[in-house]
Amino acid sequence: MAIQIGDRVRFTDERKHLQEPNWYPPVGTIGTVYDIDKDGDLWVEWKSALGDGMKIGCTMERFVEKVEEDT
């Protein structure tokens, strides 16, 4: 998939959201990758706040899909 900084992504893992809603947004939430750490984790600024009120969160690439179209 090769997601890069600046790419828009959509969260896709319902199980992760249900287990940890403070860290993972609802499925379908779109955000922009603003950093990729040394472990390859994506730091994403989501369009809507997470359960803890923050809009920035860390996720693995396998829990998102790249958004190609305008939404």
Secondary structure, 3 states (H helix, E strand, C coil): CCCCCCCEEEECCHHHHHHCCCCCCCCCCEEEEEEECCCCCEEEEECCCCCCCCCEEEECHHHEEECCCCC
